[in-house]
Amino acid sequence: MNTDALPTFILSTKENSYKISRWQERGLVRKITANLYTSNMHDDLDAFIHRRLFELVGLVYPGAIIADRSAFEMSPTTGNELFIISDKTKISTFGKYTVYPRKGAAPLPDDIPFMQNLYQPSVARKFLENVKTSRRYSSRSPRYLSKKELEEKLENYLCTYREEGFNHLRDQMRAIAPALRLEKEFLIINDIMGAMLGTREAQLSSEVAQARRSGDAFDSKRSILFTRLFEGLSANR
């Protein structure tokens, strides 16, 4: 048998584990993670995993939701970590990448199918779930955005969608909070959003959110563009 006769990815089960062991001995397959193998024997394994990481995660954690910090970044952290919601809670390593699952609510109607076996959370869900905090991390990177990072994401959203869109986002979070069991987290982000709009009193951590509350909000994207324009004009003098 050659590798062309085998599927690219093979999940090990009780029924096929013996066959996989024999294929591995013959150099027909190689291990990616605990129970996942590939018949791709010619590509560099790390590069292959990097290209197809989300596909691999979906095979090991079917139906999982890209979650928490990873929901915003949609890529591994600088520590090569990815965070998901899954019924399976065992941590898996794919080459240099580590996937940290946690239990949580199943996909909601507004969550978006991603790849073949995964979901991206709705915008409202990813904001709401990042209000959570964890006192213990087995990962090198924080699982959730910091309060400062969360406020900066909210400010970017407000700049893009203006106050009407911002309030609509808040309504969406209010609607899904019970299904996620995040009613307390909604109250927290509701206060943050209200403080940014000047309608509530709450402590803000980021400079952009504080500037928004004081009426001196600035568009960070425009600031970058103006900086680049200034640098370009200066270089041509």
C-alpha positions in Angstrom: 0.0 0.0 0.0 1.2 3.5 -0.8 0.2 6.7 0.9 -1.9 7.8 -2.1 -4.4 5.1 -1.1 -4.8 6.5 2.4 -6.8 9.6 3.4 -4.7 12.6 4.4 -6.0 12.4 8.0 -6.8 9.3 10.0 -8.3 9.3 13.4 -7.3 6.4 15.5 -10.1 4.2 17.0 -10.2 0.9 18.7 -11.2 -0.7 15.4 -8.3 0.7 13.3 -5.5 1.2 15.9 -3.7 -2.0 14.9 -3.8 -1.0 11.2 -2.4 2.4 12.0 0.4 0.9 14.0 1.4 -1.3 11.1 1.2 1.7 8.7 3.4 3.7 11.0 5.9 0.9 11.1 6.0 0.8 7.3 6.4 4.6 7.1 3.0 5.2 5.5 1.6 7.5 8.2 3.0 9.7 11.0 1.5 11.0 14.2 0.2 14.6 14.5 -1.3 14.3 18.0 -2.5 11.6 20.3 -5.1 10.0 18.1 -4.6 11.8 14.8 -2.3 10.7 12.0 -1.5 11.8 8.5 -0.4 10.0 5.3 1.4 13.2 4.2 5.0 12.0 4.5 6.8 14.6 2.3 6.0 18.0 3.8 7.8 19.4 6.8 5.5 18.4 9.7 5.6 21.7 11.5 4.8 23.7 8.3 2.0 21.2 7.4 0.4 21.6 10.9 0.7 25.4 10.7 -1.1 25.5 7.3 -3.9 23.3 8.4 -4.1 23.9 12.1 -7.8 24.8 12.3 -8.7 21.8 10.2 -6.8 19.6 12.5 -8.5 21.1 15.6 -11.9 20.5 14.0 -11.0 16.8 13.5 -10.0 16.3 17.1 -12.7 18.6 18.6 -15.6 18.4 16.2 -18.2 21.1 16.8 -15.8 23.2 18.9 -16.1 27.0 19.0 -13.0 29.2 18.6 -13.2 31.0 22.0 -12.0 33.7 24.3 -8.8 35.5 23.2 -8.6 33.3 20.1 -12.0 34.4 18.9 -10.6 37.9 18.3 -7.2 36.9 17.1 -8.2 33.9 15.0 -4.7 32.7 15.2 -2.4 31.1 17.8 -1.0 33.4 20.5 2.6 34.4 20.6 3.0 31.4 22.9 1.6 29.1 20.1 -1.7 28.5 22.0 -5.3 28.3 20.8 -8.4 28.5 23.0 -11.7 26.7 22.2 -15.0 25.6 23.8 -15.6 21.9 23.5 -17.2 19.0 25.2 -13.8 17.4 25.1 -11.6 18.9 27.8 -8.3 17.2 27.2 -5.5 19.5 26.2 -3.9 18.5 22.8 -0.6 19.4 21.2 -0.2 19.7 17.5 3.5 20.1 16.8 4.5 23.4 18.5 0.9 24.4 19.1 -1.2 23.6 22.2 -5.0 23.7 22.2 -6.8 24.5 25.4 -10.4 23.4 25.5 -13.0 24.4 28.1 -16.6 23.6 28.6 -19.2 26.1 27.6 -22.5 26.7 25.8 -23.1 24.9 22.5 -23.1 27.0 19.3 -25.9 29.6 19.2 -27.9 30.5 16.1 -25.8 33.6 15.4 -22.5 31.7 15.7 -20.8 31.1 12.3 -19.8 27.7 10.9 -16.0 27.8 10.2 -14.0 25.3 8.2 -15.8 21.9 8.3 -16.1 21.1 12.0 -15.7 24.4 13.9 -17.6 27.6 14.7 -16.7 31.2 15.1 -18.7 33.0 17.9 -20.9 35.9 17.0 -19.4 39.3 17.7 -21.7 39.7 20.7 -20.7 36.3 22.1 -16.9 36.9 21.8 -17.2 40.2 23.6 -19.3 38.8 26.3 -17.2 35.7 26.9 -14.0 37.8 27.2 -15.4 39.6 30.2 -14.7 36.3 32.0 -11.5 36.0 34.2 -9.6 33.0 35.3 -7.3 32.9 38.4 -5.3 29.9 37.1 -3.7 29.5 33.8 -2.0 26.3 32.6 -1.3 28.2 29.4 1.5 30.8 28.9 -0.8 33.3 27.5 -3.9 34.7 29.3 -7.0 32.9 28.1 -9.1 36.0 28.1 -8.5 39.6 27.0 -7.5 42.0 29.8 -10.0 44.7 30.7 -7.7 47.2 28.9 -7.7 45.1 25.7 -11.5 44.6 25.9 -12.1 48.3 26.2 -9.8 48.9 23.2 -11.8 46.4 21.1 -15.0 48.1 22.2 -13.6 51.5 21.1 -12.6 50.1 17.7 -16.1 48.7 17.3 -17.6 52.1 18.3 -15.4 53.9 15.9 -16.5 51.6 13.1 -20.2 51.2 13.8 -20.9 54.4 15.7 -23.2 54.7 18.7 -26.2 53.1 17.0 -24.2 49.9 16.2 -22.6 50.0 19.6 -26.0 50.0 21.3 -27.2 47.2 19.0 -24.2 45.1 20.0 -25.2 45.7 23.7 -28.8 44.6 22.9 -27.4 41.4 21.3 -25.3 40.7 24.3 -28.2 41.2 26.7 -30.3 38.7 24.6 -27.7 35.9 24.6 -26.3 36.3 28.1 -28.8 33.9 29.8 -28.1 31.2 27.2 -24.4 31.6 28.0 -25.0 31.9 31.7 -23.1 35.2 31.6 -25.6 37.5 33.1 -23.0 38.9 35.6 -20.6 39.4 32.8 -23.2 41.3 30.8 -23.7 43.7 33.7 -20.0 44.4 33.8 -19.6 45.1 30.0 -22.9 47.1 30.1 -21.3 49.4 32.7 -18.1 49.7 30.6 -20.0 50.5 27.4 -22.2 53.0 29.3 -19.2 54.7 30.8 -17.6 55.0 27.4 -20.8 56.8 26.2 -21.0 58.9 29.3 -24.3 57.4 30.5 -22.9 55.3 33.4 -20.3 55.5 36.1 -17.6 52.8 35.9 -13.8 52.6 36.1 -12.1 52.4 32.7 -8.6 51.0 32.2 -7.6 52.1 28.7 -6.6 55.5 27.5 -8.9 55.3 24.5 -11.9 54.5 26.6 -11.1 57.3 29.0 -10.7 59.7 26.1 -14.1 58.5 24.7 -15.8 59.2 28.0 -14.2 62.7 28.3 -15.3 63.6 24.8 -11.8 63.5 23.4 -12.2 60.2 21.5 -9.7 59.6 18.7 -9.7 57.2 15.8 -6.7 55.0 16.2 -6.8 53.9 12.6 -6.8 57.5 11.4 -4.0 58.3 13.8 -1.9 55.6 12.2 -2.7 56.9 8.7 -1.8 60.4 9.6 1.5 59.2 11.2 2.4 57.4 8.0 1.5 60.4 5.9 3.7 62.6 8.1 6.6 60.2 7.9 6.2 59.9 4.1 6.2 63.7 3.6 9.2 64.1 5.9 11.1 61.5 4.0 10.5 63.4 0.7 11.9 66.7 2.0 
